[in-house]
Amino acid sequence: MEFYPMPLFVKLSVSHMENSLSWYKEVLHFKSVFEWPGKDGQPIMAHIRGSKYQDILLVSAPEPHDKEANGKGIVLNLSVKEVDVYFKNASRTHAIIIEGPVDRPWNARELILKDPDGYLITLSMGINREKSFDDVIGQMRNTF
């Protein structure tokens, strides 16, 4: 696995590390870069990665943990090659699908999922790479 400095990464507080790690690996196909074990040998911190620069640091939340407070106003957006593949995988694994896949006026196909701790994840792909930025903006103006 390639190692590089991260100019920005997301750090998520999770209530159950094993469940979260499994979800990100099974649903989003993330790989573990590094896991730090606690005194019992189970991970309390995990650095995971989807595609290059799609790094997330999962950190075990201290007890008591209010899962309902997680992700309020935060949506992680990941660029993917094929949204429908993730939709099939999310359906197969019984992940919570909030919306989609849906085609947006800003030339994107999106799928919105909720992780085990309530964080929203938008998977997004370009629909028509032939369109110019001006074409997309014009399309959006006509839509809204």
Summary of the structure (lengths in Angstrom):
residues: 144
radius of gyration: 16.9
end to end distance: 43.3
largest distance: 57.9
contacts: 374
relative contact order: 0.17
helix: 25%
strand: 37%
